[in-house]
Amino acid sequence: MIRSKQRDMILDTLKAYPIHPTAEELYTVLKDTVGVTVSLATVYRNLGQLADAGMILRIPVPNSPDRFDGTLSPHHHMRCEKCGRVTDIPAGAVPEICSCAAKATGLRITGCGILFHGICRDCEQN
């Protein structure tokens, strides 16, 4: 993948703001917080290219826009049913799910991503 100033800025911002943003949320952070002039189409295109290249994670969320994650170490996610926030869950909290699934099915599983649903701490307290 060819590097560009805009792509590097999108990647750096995604890693600096680990909030699992949608493309539109990241666009707002870039525009309002970081002060970068970039189009929403450029953000969408670059996030897609970065995800396809394995440089970021795309988190598909049913009935909601995809979210993006700059953390590549193994982990899962939980989406709050009230506010929509996505939170990291360490891979160790879900022990060996891939090997258990492979053993049960006889399939060669090379990875997995789990999206838990629930209520985050902030919403639980309110």
Number of C-alpha atoms within 10 A of each C-alpha: 6 4 7 10 8 15 18 13 15 23 19 12 18 22 16 10 13 15 18 24 21 19 22 15 14 24 24 16 18 21 15 11 11 12 10 15 11 14 12 17 12 15 20 15 13 19 26 17 15 20 16 12 11 11 15 20 21 19 21 13 13 8 6 9 13 14 21 25 23 21 15 10 9 12 16 20 19 18 18 19 14 12 11 15 18 25 17 17 16 13 16 11 9 12 10 11 14 17 16 12 13 14 12 9 10 10 11 11 13 8 9 10 14 14 17 16 13 13 17 18 9 11 12 10 7 5
